[in-house]
């Protein structure tokens, strides 16, 4: 398990742009789903 953790952290550090863009994409998609669900409940 320790080897997997170290490998994951190393890849996150090496691919910083991809990691940040992935996190932003996940945040935006969750916000969009919440907005659509809220709009659906109001109308």
TAHUPE-V277288 format. One record per residue. N is the residue number from 1. RES is the residue in one small letter. SS is DSSP state (helix for helix, strand for strand, loop for the rest). PHI is phi in radians with two decimals (* if undefined). D_FIRST is the distance of its C-alpha to the first C-alpha in whole Angstrom. Layout:
BEGIN
{{N,RES,SS,PHI,D_FIRST} {N,RES,SS,PHI,D_FIRST}}
END
This chain:
BEGIN
{{1,x,loop,*,0} {2,x,helix,-1.16,4} {3,x,helix,-1.14,5} {4,x,helix,-1.12,5} {5,x,helix,-1.13,6} {6,x,helix,-1.13,9} {7,x,helix,-1.12,10} {8,x,helix,-1.11,11} {9,x,helix,-1.11,12} {10,x,helix,-1.12,14} {11,x,helix,-1.19,16} {12,x,helix,-1.13,17} {13,x,helix,-1.25,19} {14,x,helix,-1.25,20} {15,x,loop,-1.90,21} {16,x,helix,-1.12,23} {17,x,helix,-1.12,26} {18,x,helix,-1.15,24} {19,x,helix,-1.11,21} {20,x,helix,-1.14,24} {21,x,helix,-1.16,26} {22,x,helix,-1.17,24} {23,x,helix,-1.10,24} {24,x,helix,-1.11,27} {25,x,helix,-1.09,28} {26,x,helix,-1.15,26} {27,x,helix,-1.09,28} {28,x,helix,-1.14,31} {29,x,helix,-1.19,30} {30,x,helix,-1.15,30} {31,x,helix,-1.11,33} {32,x,helix,-1.14,35} {33,x,helix,-1.11,34} {34,x,helix,-1.13,35} {35,x,helix,-1.13,38} {36,x,helix,-1.13,39} {37,x,helix,-1.14,38} {38,x,helix,-1.17,40} {39,x,helix,-1.12,43} {40,x,helix,-1.18,43} {41,x,helix,-1.30,44} {42,x,helix,-1.38,46} {43,x,loop,-1.86,49}}
END
